[in-house]
Amino acid sequence: MARENQGKMSREEAGRKGGEATSNNHDKEFYQEIGEKGGEATSKNHDKEFYQEIGEKGGEATSKNHDKEFYQEIGEKGGNARNNNNNG
């Protein structure tokens, strides 16, 4: 059974190598541009309820993975960022 894949790359490894090659050939602006295009396409294809649902799922997942201290820390960071923006 081990010989069946001898010399062949797994799908996972091929994807990783392709991602690395793409990363080496493109800069931050490339990724910002394709991210923006993807966001625009998604917003054209989905309605308000879609975003509410994925936001709720994300919030539930985050609350399962983090404790009270996490929320205190990000709240403090957000408050500090807001103060810095209002004072600058």
C-alpha positions in Angstrom: 0.0 0.0 0.0 2.9 2.4 0.7 4.2 1.9 -2.8 1.0 3.2 -4.4 1.9 6.8 -3.6 5.6 6.4 -4.1 6.8 9.4 -6.2 3.4 11.0 -6.1 2.5 14.1 -4.1 -0.6 14.1 -1.8 -3.3 16.6 -2.6 -2.5 18.4 0.7 1.2 18.7 -0.2 0.4 19.9 -3.7 -1.9 22.6 -2.3 0.7 23.7 0.2 3.4 23.9 -2.4 1.1 25.8 -4.8 0.2 28.2 -2.0 3.8 28.8 -1.2 4.7 29.4 -4.9 1.8 31.9 -5.1 2.9 33.6 -2.0 6.4 34.0 -3.3 5.2 35.4 -6.6 2.7 38.0 -5.3 2.7 40.9 -2.8 0.3 42.2 -0.2 -1.5 44.3 -2.8 -2.3 41.2 -4.8 -4.0 39.6 -1.8 -5.8 42.8 -0.9 -7.2 43.0 -4.4 -8.4 39.4 -4.6 -9.9 39.7 -1.1 -11.8 42.9 -2.2 -13.1 41.2 -5.3 -14.2 38.2 -3.3 -16.0 40.4 -0.8 -17.8 42.3 -3.5 -18.9 39.0 -5.2 -20.1 37.6 -1.9 -22.1 40.8 -1.1 -23.8 40.6 -4.5 -24.7 36.9 -4.0 -26.0 37.1 -0.4 -28.5 39.0 1.6 -28.6 40.5 5.1 -29.7 37.2 6.7 -26.6 35.4 5.3 -24.3 37.9 7.1 -26.4 37.7 10.3 -26.2 33.9 10.3 -22.4 33.7 9.8 -21.9 36.5 12.3 -23.9 34.5 14.9 -22.0 31.3 14.1 -18.7 33.1 14.5 -19.7 34.7 17.7 -20.8 31.4 19.1 -17.5 29.7 18.1 -15.5 32.6 19.6 -17.4 32.4 22.9 -16.7 28.7 23.2 -13.0 29.2 22.6 -12.3 32.2 24.8 -12.9 33.2 28.4 -13.8 36.4 30.1 -10.3 37.7 30.1 -10.1 37.5 26.3 -13.1 39.8 26.0 -11.8 42.2 28.6 -8.5 42.4 26.7 -10.1 43.0 23.3 -12.5 45.5 24.8 -9.6 47.4 26.3 -7.7 47.4 23.0 -10.8 48.7 21.2 -11.4 51.4 23.8 -7.7 52.5 23.5 -7.9 52.5 19.7 -11.0 54.6 19.8 -9.5 57.1 22.2 -6.4 57.4 20.0 -8.5 58.1 16.9 -10.6 60.7 18.7 -7.5 62.5 20.1 -5.4 62.5 17.0 
